[in-house]
Each structure stands twice: as structure tokens, then as C-alpha cells.
Amino acid sequence: MVLLIPLGEPDAAEVANRLHLNSLILEAIQKACPIWRDREMLEPLPASQFCRHLNGLPVTGGFALYILAKTGIFKEKLDKYFSKWRFVSPFTDGNRLKEMGLQPGPKYSEILERLRSAWIEGEVNSQVEEEKLLTQLLD
């Protein structure tokens, strides 16, 4: 994987197919290639935005990126994503939003993503602070 990702998506996929790599490895390569390509653009992003770009990346793809990164901010952010940030989720969930009277729809994911971002960025550090932010978002 580490050898294929720098080739870019079309070439990496072609080589992976010729080598008959399994679909899980192929998926990891395909999802890691654009992240590797865009690493300089991703590096300065706030943590929550960086996480959005990595959501859905298989761990194997993340480890390959980590090896490729060698040093620097991008590598540090990969480490934080795979050791901490990817596990962050707000206390609030869709059921709670429904209980609060919010109609199901795209607003759910917007609110939940905003709450998750607040946790990742350190804007909220407790369930009480999350509730305050949730109230603001619903007003």
C-alpha cells in the first residue's frame, strides 16, 4: 500500500488490480490516494475539518499515510485522528434531537457534526457545555 498510494488513484488502482489485491486493500488505497495528494492543503486545517476529510478512511490506509508522512504536522494530525479524534462523538444523538421536537432530515447530521467538531476543537468539554451549544444551534 505504501508503495502504491504516491502513484495517485488511477495508477494505484490499476497496479492493485494487476496484483489481485483484495477489495479491502483496494478500498484503503483508493481512499488514501486523494488524502495523500491533498496533504499540503489538509495540513493547516483546523482539527475538525481535517477529521472530515479522513472520515471513512480505513485504518490500514491511515497507517500507510502515517508511514509515508515521515514527519511534520500532517503526521501529527494523522496520529491524533487515529488515536483520539475518530472516537469523538457528542452525547447528543438523533433520538435526542427527535425528542427535542426536531423533524428528521439533513439538519440532524449538520447539528451532530457541529457538536462533534466542538468536542474535537475543545469548544465544549462537558455534557453541560454541549447542551448549551445545542440550545444555541436550535434557536
Chimera marker file (.cmm) of the C-alpha trace (Angstrom):
<marker_set name="trace">
<marker id="1" x="0.000" y="0.000" z="0.000" r="1" g="1" b="0" radius="0.5"/>
<marker id="2" x="2.759" y="2.418" z="0.947" r="1" g="1" b="0" radius="0.5"/>
<marker id="3" x="4.301" y="1.963" z="-2.487" r="1" g="1" b="0" radius="0.5"/>
<marker id="4" x="1.022" y="2.449" z="-4.355" r="1" g="1" b="0" radius="0.5"/>
<marker id="5" x="-0.550" y="5.494" z="-2.684" r="1" g="1" b="0" radius="0.5"/>
<marker id="6" x="2.011" y="8.023" z="-4.025" r="1" g="1" b="0" radius="0.5"/>
<marker id="7" x="1.212" y="6.860" z="-7.570" r="1" g="1" b="0" radius="0.5"/>
<marker id="8" x="-2.197" y="8.506" z="-7.384" r="1" g="1" b="0" radius="0.5"/>
<marker id="9" x="-5.635" y="6.961" z="-7.609" r="1" g="1" b="0" radius="0.5"/>
<marker id="10" x="-5.883" y="5.707" z="-11.203" r="1" g="1" b="0" radius="0.5"/>
<marker id="11" x="-2.364" y="4.253" z="-11.352" r="1" g="1" b="0" radius="0.5"/>
<marker id="12" x="-2.512" y="2.813" z="-7.834" r="1" g="1" b="0" radius="0.5"/>
<marker id="13" x="-5.854" y="1.142" z="-8.578" r="1" g="1" b="0" radius="0.5"/>
<marker id="14" x="-4.513" y="-0.304" z="-11.823" r="1" g="1" b="0" radius="0.5"/>
<marker id="15" x="-1.444" y="-1.791" z="-10.113" r="1" g="1" b="0" radius="0.5"/>
<marker id="16" x="-3.571" y="-3.083" z="-7.218" r="1" g="1" b="0" radius="0.5"/>
<marker id="17" x="-5.901" y="-4.817" z="-9.663" r="1" g="1" b="0" radius="0.5"/>
<marker id="18" x="-2.982" y="-6.348" z="-11.574" r="1" g="1" b="0" radius="0.5"/>
<marker id="19" x="-1.603" y="-7.659" z="-8.277" r="1" g="1" b="0" radius="0.5"/>
<marker id="20" x="-5.063" y="-9.043" z="-7.418" r="1" g="1" b="0" radius="0.5"/>
<marker id="21" x="-5.119" y="-7.243" z="-4.066" r="1" g="1" b="0" radius="0.5"/>
<marker id="22" x="-8.311" y="-7.844" z="-2.133" r="1" g="1" b="0" radius="0.5"/>
<marker id="23" x="-11.143" y="-5.339" z="-2.133" r="1" g="1" b="0" radius="0.5"/>
<marker id="24" x="-10.408" y="-4.071" z="1.397" r="1" g="1" b="0" radius="0.5"/>
<marker id="25" x="-6.859" y="-3.127" z="0.471" r="1" g="1" b="0" radius="0.5"/>
<marker id="26" x="-8.029" y="-1.618" z="-2.810" r="1" g="1" b="0" radius="0.5"/>
<marker id="27" x="-10.610" y="0.484" z="-0.940" r="1" g="1" b="0" radius="0.5"/>
<marker id="28" x="-7.969" y="1.696" z="1.531" r="1" g="1" b="0" radius="0.5"/>
<marker id="29" x="-5.669" y="2.678" z="-1.329" r="1" g="1" b="0" radius="0.5"/>
<marker id="30" x="-8.442" y="4.463" z="-3.232" r="1" g="1" b="0" radius="0.5"/>
<marker id="31" x="-9.473" y="6.456" z="-0.166" r="1" g="1" b="0" radius="0.5"/>
<marker id="32" x="-5.899" y="7.244" z="0.889" r="1" g="1" b="0" radius="0.5"/>
<marker id="33" x="-4.691" y="8.482" z="-2.525" r="1" g="1" b="0" radius="0.5"/>
<marker id="34" x="-6.645" y="11.773" z="-2.572" r="1" g="1" b="0" radius="0.5"/>
<marker id="35" x="-5.704" y="12.447" z="1.051" r="1" g="1" b="0" radius="0.5"/>
<marker id="36" x="-2.032" y="11.961" z="0.218" r="1" g="1" b="0" radius="0.5"/>
<marker id="37" x="-2.386" y="14.146" z="-2.870" r="1" g="1" b="0" radius="0.5"/>
<marker id="38" x="-4.066" y="16.927" z="-0.829" r="1" g="1" b="0" radius="0.5"/>
<marker id="39" x="-1.903" y="16.625" z="2.295" r="1" g="1" b="0" radius="0.5"/>
<marker id="40" x="-0.413" y="20.119" z="1.978" r="1" g="1" b="0" radius="0.5"/>
<marker id="41" x="-3.910" y="21.604" z="1.752" r="1" g="1" b="0" radius="0.5"/>
<marker id="42" x="-5.147" y="19.477" z="4.678" r="1" g="1" b="0" radius="0.5"/>
<marker id="43" x="-2.230" y="20.207" z="6.995" r="1" g="1" b="0" radius="0.5"/>
<marker id="44" x="-3.237" y="23.758" z="8.068" r="1" g="1" b="0" radius="0.5"/>
<marker id="45" x="-6.940" y="22.934" z="8.509" r="1" g="1" b="0" radius="0.5"/>
<marker id="46" x="-8.467" y="23.023" z="11.986" r="1" g="1" b="0" radius="0.5"/>
<marker id="47" x="-8.679" y="19.570" z="13.556" r="1" g="1" b="0" radius="0.5"/>
<marker id="48" x="-12.411" y="19.132" z="12.946" r="1" g="1" b="0" radius="0.5"/>
<marker id="49" x="-12.091" y="19.918" z="9.226" r="1" g="1" b="0" radius="0.5"/>
<marker id="50" x="-9.075" y="17.634" z="8.950" r="1" g="1" b="0" radius="0.5"/>
<marker id="51" x="-11.200" y="14.870" z="10.512" r="1" g="1" b="0" radius="0.5"/>
<marker id="52" x="-13.985" y="15.376" z="7.976" r="1" g="1" b="0" radius="0.5"/>
<marker id="53" x="-11.547" y="14.614" z="5.179" r="1" g="1" b="0" radius="0.5"/>
<marker id="54" x="-10.382" y="11.432" z="6.900" r="1" g="1" b="0" radius="0.5"/>
<marker id="55" x="-13.798" y="10.105" z="7.923" r="1" g="1" b="0" radius="0.5"/>
<marker id="56" x="-14.371" y="6.794" z="6.185" r="1" g="1" b="0" radius="0.5"/>
<marker id="57" x="-10.669" y="6.131" z="5.613" r="1" g="1" b="0" radius="0.5"/>
<marker id="58" x="-9.865" y="2.544" z="6.623" r="1" g="1" b="0" radius="0.5"/>
<marker id="59" x="-7.291" y="2.272" z="9.400" r="1" g="1" b="0" radius="0.5"/>
<marker id="60" x="-4.932" y="0.407" z="7.070" r="1" g="1" b="0" radius="0.5"/>
<marker id="61" x="-4.986" y="3.374" z="4.689" r="1" g="1" b="0" radius="0.5"/>
<marker id="62" x="-4.330" y="5.704" z="7.595" r="1" g="1" b="0" radius="0.5"/>
<marker id="63" x="-1.342" y="3.683" z="8.740" r="1" g="1" b="0" radius="0.5"/>
<marker id="64" x="0.052" y="3.742" z="5.201" r="1" g="1" b="0" radius="0.5"/>
<marker id="65" x="-0.336" y="7.540" z="5.126" r="1" g="1" b="0" radius="0.5"/>
<marker id="66" x="1.342" y="7.745" z="8.530" r="1" g="1" b="0" radius="0.5"/>
<marker id="67" x="4.350" y="5.805" z="7.224" r="1" g="1" b="0" radius="0.5"/>
<marker id="68" x="4.529" y="7.943" z="4.088" r="1" g="1" b="0" radius="0.5"/>
<marker id="69" x="4.298" y="11.211" z="6.041" r="1" g="1" b="0" radius="0.5"/>
<marker id="70" x="7.629" y="10.642" z="7.821" r="1" g="1" b="0" radius="0.5"/>
<marker id="71" x="7.484" y="13.851" z="9.964" r="1" g="1" b="0" radius="0.5"/>
<marker id="72" x="5.569" y="17.100" z="10.359" r="1" g="1" b="0" radius="0.5"/>
<marker id="73" x="2.153" y="18.470" z="11.162" r="1" g="1" b="0" radius="0.5"/>
<marker id="74" x="0.343" y="16.148" z="8.753" r="1" g="1" b="0" radius="0.5"/>
<marker id="75" x="1.824" y="13.113" z="10.516" r="1" g="1" b="0" radius="0.5"/>
<marker id="76" x="0.961" y="14.558" z="13.943" r="1" g="1" b="0" radius="0.5"/>
<marker id="77" x="-2.636" y="15.139" z="12.856" r="1" g="1" b="0" radius="0.5"/>
<marker id="78" x="-2.875" y="11.607" z="11.448" r="1" g="1" b="0" radius="0.5"/>
<marker id="79" x="-1.671" y="10.298" z="14.796" r="1" g="1" b="0" radius="0.5"/>
<marker id="80" x="-4.259" y="12.349" z="16.702" r="1" g="1" b="0" radius="0.5"/>
<marker id="81" x="-7.020" y="11.325" z="14.297" r="1" g="1" b="0" radius="0.5"/>
<marker id="82" x="-6.358" y="7.595" z="14.633" r="1" g="1" b="0" radius="0.5"/>
<marker id="83" x="-5.599" y="7.653" z="18.357" r="1" g="1" b="0" radius="0.5"/>
<marker id="84" x="-8.230" y="10.132" z="19.552" r="1" g="1" b="0" radius="0.5"/>
<marker id="85" x="-10.321" y="12.252" z="17.195" r="1" g="1" b="0" radius="0.5"/>
<marker id="86" x="-12.007" y="9.429" z="15.267" r="1" g="1" b="0" radius="0.5"/>
<marker id="87" x="-13.520" y="8.163" z="18.524" r="1" g="1" b="0" radius="0.5"/>
<marker id="88" x="-15.059" y="11.517" z="19.487" r="1" g="1" b="0" radius="0.5"/>
<marker id="89" x="-18.839" y="11.683" z="19.401" r="1" g="1" b="0" radius="0.5"/>
<marker id="90" x="-21.267" y="14.013" z="21.135" r="1" g="1" b="0" radius="0.5"/>
<marker id="91" x="-23.621" y="12.887" z="23.878" r="1" g="1" b="0" radius="0.5"/>
<marker id="92" x="-26.496" y="14.072" z="21.695" r="1" g="1" b="0" radius="0.5"/>
<marker id="93" x="-27.758" y="11.667" z="19.059" r="1" g="1" b="0" radius="0.5"/>
<marker id="94" x="-30.613" y="11.526" z="16.566" r="1" g="1" b="0" radius="0.5"/>
<marker id="95" x="-33.010" y="10.178" z="19.189" r="1" g="1" b="0" radius="0.5"/>
<marker id="96" x="-32.285" y="13.139" z="21.453" r="1" g="1" b="0" radius="0.5"/>
<marker id="97" x="-32.895" y="15.572" z="18.581" r="1" g="1" b="0" radius="0.5"/>
<marker id="98" x="-36.188" y="13.843" z="17.817" r="1" g="1" b="0" radius="0.5"/>
<marker id="99" x="-37.182" y="14.066" z="21.498" r="1" g="1" b="0" radius="0.5"/>
<marker id="100" x="-36.468" y="17.797" z="21.315" r="1" g="1" b="0" radius="0.5"/>
<marker id="101" x="-39.003" y="18.106" z="18.500" r="1" g="1" b="0" radius="0.5"/>
<marker id="102" x="-36.643" y="18.447" z="15.555" r="1" g="1" b="0" radius="0.5"/>
<marker id="103" x="-38.005" y="16.852" z="12.399" r="1" g="1" b="0" radius="0.5"/>
<marker id="104" x="-35.736" y="14.159" z="10.909" r="1" g="1" b="0" radius="0.5"/>
<marker id="105" x="-33.703" y="15.387" z="7.967" r="1" g="1" b="0" radius="0.5"/>
<marker id="106" x="-30.352" y="16.810" z="6.885" r="1" g="1" b="0" radius="0.5"/>
<marker id="107" x="-30.378" y="19.190" z="9.843" r="1" g="1" b="0" radius="0.5"/>
<marker id="108" x="-29.682" y="16.195" z="12.118" r="1" g="1" b="0" radius="0.5"/>
<marker id="109" x="-26.312" y="15.473" z="10.544" r="1" g="1" b="0" radius="0.5"/>
<marker id="110" x="-25.425" y="19.185" z="10.443" r="1" g="1" b="0" radius="0.5"/>
<marker id="111" x="-26.115" y="19.568" z="14.161" r="1" g="1" b="0" radius="0.5"/>
<marker id="112" x="-24.379" y="16.337" z="15.143" r="1" g="1" b="0" radius="0.5"/>
<marker id="113" x="-21.334" y="17.203" z="13.029" r="1" g="1" b="0" radius="0.5"/>
<marker id="114" x="-21.190" y="20.691" z="14.579" r="1" g="1" b="0" radius="0.5"/>
<marker id="115" x="-21.320" y="19.172" z="18.078" r="1" g="1" b="0" radius="0.5"/>
<marker id="116" x="-18.592" y="16.668" z="17.208" r="1" g="1" b="0" radius="0.5"/>
<marker id="117" x="-16.462" y="19.486" z="15.799" r="1" g="1" b="0" radius="0.5"/>
<marker id="118" x="-16.913" y="21.454" z="19.006" r="1" g="1" b="0" radius="0.5"/>
<marker id="119" x="-15.631" y="18.498" z="21.039" r="1" g="1" b="0" radius="0.5"/>
<marker id="120" x="-12.641" y="17.974" z="18.739" r="1" g="1" b="0" radius="0.5"/>
<marker id="121" x="-11.734" y="21.679" z="18.770" r="1" g="1" b="0" radius="0.5"/>
<marker id="122" x="-12.117" y="21.913" z="22.553" r="1" g="1" b="0" radius="0.5"/>
<marker id="123" x="-15.030" y="24.378" z="22.348" r="1" g="1" b="0" radius="0.5"/>
<marker id="124" x="-17.024" y="22.089" z="24.621" r="1" g="1" b="0" radius="0.5"/>
<marker id="125" x="-15.570" y="19.938" z="27.365" r="1" g="1" b="0" radius="0.5"/>
<marker id="126" x="-18.629" y="18.652" z="29.196" r="1" g="1" b="0" radius="0.5"/>
<marker id="127" x="-22.150" y="17.460" z="28.586" r="1" g="1" b="0" radius="0.5"/>
<marker id="128" x="-23.463" y="20.712" z="30.081" r="1" g="1" b="0" radius="0.5"/>
<marker id="129" x="-21.429" y="22.779" z="27.603" r="1" g="1" b="0" radius="0.5"/>
<marker id="130" x="-22.665" y="20.559" z="24.777" r="1" g="1" b="0" radius="0.5"/>
<marker id="131" x="-26.277" y="21.166" z="25.874" r="1" g="1" b="0" radius="0.5"/>
<marker id="132" x="-25.681" y="24.932" z="25.828" r="1" g="1" b="0" radius="0.5"/>
<marker id="133" x="-24.266" y="24.751" z="22.313" r="1" g="1" b="0" radius="0.5"/>
<marker id="134" x="-27.136" y="22.521" z="21.213" r="1" g="1" b="0" radius="0.5"/>
<marker id="135" x="-29.635" y="25.059" z="22.530" r="1" g="1" b="0" radius="0.5"/>
<marker id="136" x="-27.867" y="27.813" z="20.564" r="1" g="1" b="0" radius="0.5"/>
<marker id="137" x="-27.899" y="25.703" z="17.404" r="1" g="1" b="0" radius="0.5"/>
<marker id="138" x="-31.622" y="25.044" z="17.732" r="1" g="1" b="0" radius="0.5"/>
<marker id="139" x="-32.550" y="28.696" z="18.323" r="1" g="1" b="0" radius="0.5"/>
<link id1="1" id2="2" r="1" g="1" b="0" radius="0.2"/>
<link id1="2" id2="3" r="1" g="1" b="0" radius="0.2"/>
<link id1="3" id2="4" r="1" g="1" b="0" radius="0.2"/>
<link id1="4" id2="5" r="1" g="1" b="0" radius="0.2"/>
<link id1="5" id2="6" r="1" g="1" b="0" radius="0.2"/>
<link id1="6" id2="7" r="1" g="1" b="0" radius="0.2"/>
<link id1="7" id2="8" r="1" g="1" b="0" radius="0.2"/>
<link id1="8" id2="9" r="1" g="1" b="0" radius="0.2"/>
<link id1="9" id2="10" r="1" g="1" b="0" radius="0.2"/>
<link id1="10" id2="11" r="1" g="1" b="0" radius="0.2"/>
<link id1="11" id2="12" r="1" g="1" b="0" radius="0.2"/>
<link id1="12" id2="13" r="1" g="1" b="0" radius="0.2"/>
<link id1="13" id2="14" r="1" g="1" b="0" radius="0.2"/>
<link id1="14" id2="15" r="1" g="1" b="0" radius="0.2"/>
<link id1="15" id2="16" r="1" g="1" b="0" radius="0.2"/>
<link id1="16" id2="17" r="1" g="1" b="0" radius="0.2"/>
<link id1="17" id2="18" r="1" g="1" b="0" radius="0.2"/>
<link id1="18" id2="19" r="1" g="1" b="0" radius="0.2"/>
<link id1="19" id2="20" r="1" g="1" b="0" radius="0.2"/>
<link id1="20" id2="21" r="1" g="1" b="0" radius="0.2"/>
<link id1="21" id2="22" r="1" g="1" b="0" radius="0.2"/>
<link id1="22" id2="23" r="1" g="1" b="0" radius="0.2"/>
<link id1="23" id2="24" r="1" g="1" b="0" radius="0.2"/>
<link id1="24" id2="25" r="1" g="1" b="0" radius="0.2"/>
<link id1="25" id2="26" r="1" g="1" b="0" radius="0.2"/>
<link id1="26" id2="27" r="1" g="1" b="0" radius="0.2"/>
<link id1="27" id2="28" r="1" g="1" b="0" radius="0.2"/>
<link id1="28" id2="29" r="1" g="1" b="0" radius="0.2"/>
<link id1="29" id2="30" r="1" g="1" b="0" radius="0.2"/>
<link id1="30" id2="31" r="1" g="1" b="0" radius="0.2"/>
<link id1="31" id2="32" r="1" g="1" b="0" radius="0.2"/>
<link id1="32" id2="33" r="1" g="1" b="0" radius="0.2"/>
<link id1="33" id2="34" r="1" g="1" b="0" radius="0.2"/>
<link id1="34" id2="35" r="1" g="1" b="0" radius="0.2"/>
<link id1="35" id2="36" r="1" g="1" b="0" radius="0.2"/>
<link id1="36" id2="37" r="1" g="1" b="0" radius="0.2"/>
<link id1="37" id2="38" r="1" g="1" b="0" radius="0.2"/>
<link id1="38" id2="39" r="1" g="1" b="0" radius="0.2"/>
<link id1="39" id2="40" r="1" g="1" b="0" radius="0.2"/>
<link id1="40" id2="41" r="1" g="1" b="0" radius="0.2"/>
<link id1="41" id2="42" r="1" g="1" b="0" radius="0.2"/>
<link id1="42" id2="43" r="1" g="1" b="0" radius="0.2"/>
<link id1="43" id2="44" r="1" g="1" b="0" radius="0.2"/>
<link id1="44" id2="45" r="1" g="1" b="0" radius="0.2"/>
<link id1="45" id2="46" r="1" g="1" b="0" radius="0.2"/>
<link id1="46" id2="47" r="1" g="1" b="0" radius="0.2"/>
<link id1="47" id2="48" r="1" g="1" b="0" radius="0.2"/>
<link id1="48" id2="49" r="1" g="1" b="0" radius="0.2"/>
<link id1="49" id2="50" r="1" g="1" b="0" radius="0.2"/>
<link id1="50" id2="51" r="1" g="1" b="0" radius="0.2"/>
<link id1="51" id2="52" r="1" g="1" b="0" radius="0.2"/>
<link id1="52" id2="53" r="1" g="1" b="0" radius="0.2"/>
<link id1="53" id2="54" r="1" g="1" b="0" radius="0.2"/>
<link id1="54" id2="55" r="1" g="1" b="0" radius="0.2"/>
<link id1="55" id2="56" r="1" g="1" b="0" radius="0.2"/>
<link id1="56" id2="57" r="1" g="1" b="0" radius="0.2"/>
<link id1="57" id2="58" r="1" g="1" b="0" radius="0.2"/>
<link id1="58" id2="59" r="1" g="1" b="0" radius="0.2"/>
<link id1="59" id2="60" r="1" g="1" b="0" radius="0.2"/>
<link id1="60" id2="61" r="1" g="1" b="0" radius="0.2"/>
<link id1="61" id2="62" r="1" g="1" b="0" radius="0.2"/>
<link id1="62" id2="63" r="1" g="1" b="0" radius="0.2"/>
<link id1="63" id2="64" r="1" g="1" b="0" radius="0.2"/>
<link id1="64" id2="65" r="1" g="1" b="0" radius="0.2"/>
<link id1="65" id2="66" r="1" g="1" b="0" radius="0.2"/>
<link id1="66" id2="67" r="1" g="1" b="0" radius="0.2"/>
<link id1="67" id2="68" r="1" g="1" b="0" radius="0.2"/>
<link id1="68" id2="69" r="1" g="1" b="0" radius="0.2"/>
<link id1="69" id2="70" r="1" g="1" b="0" radius="0.2"/>
<link id1="70" id2="71" r="1" g="1" b="0" radius="0.2"/>
<link id1="71" id2="72" r="1" g="1" b="0" radius="0.2"/>
<link id1="72" id2="73" r="1" g="1" b="0" radius="0.2"/>
<link id1="73" id2="74" r="1" g="1" b="0" radius="0.2"/>
<link id1="74" id2="75" r="1" g="1" b="0" radius="0.2"/>
<link id1="75" id2="76" r="1" g="1" b="0" radius="0.2"/>
<link id1="76" id2="77" r="1" g="1" b="0" radius="0.2"/>
<link id1="77" id2="78" r="1" g="1" b="0" radius="0.2"/>
<link id1="78" id2="79" r="1" g="1" b="0" radius="0.2"/>
<link id1="79" id2="80" r="1" g="1" b="0" radius="0.2"/>
<link id1="80" id2="81" r="1" g="1" b="0" radius="0.2"/>
<link id1="81" id2="82" r="1" g="1" b="0" radius="0.2"/>
<link id1="82" id2="83" r="1" g="1" b="0" radius="0.2"/>
<link id1="83" id2="84" r="1" g="1" b="0" radius="0.2"/>
<link id1="84" id2="85" r="1" g="1" b="0" radius="0.2"/>
<link id1="85" id2="86" r="1" g="1" b="0" radius="0.2"/>
<link id1="86" id2="87" r="1" g="1" b="0" radius="0.2"/>
<link id1="87" id2="88" r="1" g="1" b="0" radius="0.2"/>
<link id1="88" id2="89" r="1" g="1" b="0" radius="0.2"/>
<link id1="89" id2="90" r="1" g="1" b="0" radius="0.2"/>
<link id1="90" id2="91" r="1" g="1" b="0" radius="0.2"/>
<link id1="91" id2="92" r="1" g="1" b="0" radius="0.2"/>
<link id1="92" id2="93" r="1" g="1" b="0" radius="0.2"/>
<link id1="93" id2="94" r="1" g="1" b="0" radius="0.2"/>
<link id1="94" id2="95" r="1" g="1" b="0" radius="0.2"/>
<link id1="95" id2="96" r="1" g="1" b="0" radius="0.2"/>
<link id1="96" id2="97" r="1" g="1" b="0" radius="0.2"/>
<link id1="97" id2="98" r="1" g="1" b="0" radius="0.2"/>
<link id1="98" id2="99" r="1" g="1" b="0" radius="0.2"/>
<link id1="99" id2="100" r="1" g="1" b="0" radius="0.2"/>
<link id1="100" id2="101" r="1" g="1" b="0" radius="0.2"/>
<link id1="101" id2="102" r="1" g="1" b="0" radius="0.2"/>
<link id1="102" id2="103" r="1" g="1" b="0" radius="0.2"/>
<link id1="103" id2="104" r="1" g="1" b="0" radius="0.2"/>
<link id1="104" id2="105" r="1" g="1" b="0" radius="0.2"/>
<link id1="105" id2="106" r="1" g="1" b="0" radius="0.2"/>
<link id1="106" id2="107" r="1" g="1" b="0" radius="0.2"/>
<link id1="107" id2="108" r="1" g="1" b="0" radius="0.2"/>
<link id1="108" id2="109" r="1" g="1" b="0" radius="0.2"/>
<link id1="109" id2="110" r="1" g="1" b="0" radius="0.2"/>
<link id1="110" id2="111" r="1" g="1" b="0" radius="0.2"/>
<link id1="111" id2="112" r="1" g="1" b="0" radius="0.2"/>
<link id1="112" id2="113" r="1" g="1" b="0" radius="0.2"/>
<link id1="113" id2="114" r="1" g="1" b="0" radius="0.2"/>
<link id1="114" id2="115" r="1" g="1" b="0" radius="0.2"/>
<link id1="115" id2="116" r="1" g="1" b="0" radius="0.2"/>
<link id1="116" id2="117" r="1" g="1" b="0" radius="0.2"/>
<link id1="117" id2="118" r="1" g="1" b="0" radius="0.2"/>
<link id1="118" id2="119" r="1" g="1" b="0" radius="0.2"/>
<link id1="119" id2="120" r="1" g="1" b="0" radius="0.2"/>
<link id1="120" id2="121" r="1" g="1" b="0" radius="0.2"/>
<link id1="121" id2="122" r="1" g="1" b="0" radius="0.2"/>
<link id1="122" id2="123" r="1" g="1" b="0" radius="0.2"/>
<link id1="123" id2="124" r="1" g="1" b="0" radius="0.2"/>
<link id1="124" id2="125" r="1" g="1" b="0" radius="0.2"/>
<link id1="125" id2="126" r="1" g="1" b="0" radius="0.2"/>
<link id1="126" id2="127" r="1" g="1" b="0" radius="0.2"/>
<link id1="127" id2="128" r="1" g="1" b="0" radius="0.2"/>
<link id1="128" id2="129" r="1" g="1" b="0" radius="0.2"/>
<link id1="129" id2="130" r="1" g="1" b="0" radius="0.2"/>
<link id1="130" id2="131" r="1" g="1" b="0" radius="0.2"/>
<link id1="131" id2="132" r="1" g="1" b="0" radius="0.2"/>
<link id1="132" id2="133" r="1" g="1" b="0" radius="0.2"/>
<link id1="133" id2="134" r="1" g="1" b="0" radius="0.2"/>
<link id1="134" id2="135" r="1" g="1" b="0" radius="0.2"/>
<link id1="135" id2="136" r="1" g="1" b="0" radius="0.2"/>
<link id1="136" id2="137" r="1" g="1" b="0" radius="0.2"/>
<link id1="137" id2="138" r="1" g="1" b="0" radius="0.2"/>
<link id1="138" id2="139" r="1" g="1" b="0" radius="0.2"/>
</marker_set>
